[in-house]
Amino acid sequence: MYQDNVAKKMVVNIMTQFYGESEIIALAQHVTDVANKYLPKTTPVEVRISSINGVEAFLLQDMSQGVFTYHIFD
């Protein structure tokens, strides 16, 4: 989302065919590593990992530390 030509928020949606708990955890860990390396530290970023069953994991950037954490939904 842009406001006055400045990125205010980024939302990334990832759709996966995986829905097993270990697969979702591995994917969330990988996306967290990649997001910490490549995504901007100055813009709030949300990442949703979804399958046909709905949202499986959610990643959020902690703006105070500039790193991503994730939550796996049951």
C-alpha positions, 0 to 999 in steps of 0.5 A: 500500500502506497501513500504519497508515493511512499510504501506504507505496508506490504502484504504478501500472500503465498498459496501452497499445496502443502498442508501437513504441519511439518511442511508448513513449519518448514515453509514458514521457516524458509520464508522467514529466512528469505524475508529477513534477507530480502524484504525492506526493513523500513516498511511493515510487511505481513506474509500469509501462507495459505492452503486449500484449508485456509491460512496456515501460517502468518509472518509479521515483521517486528519493526523495532527489531527489523526481523520476521517472526511467524505463527503456525495455525492449528 
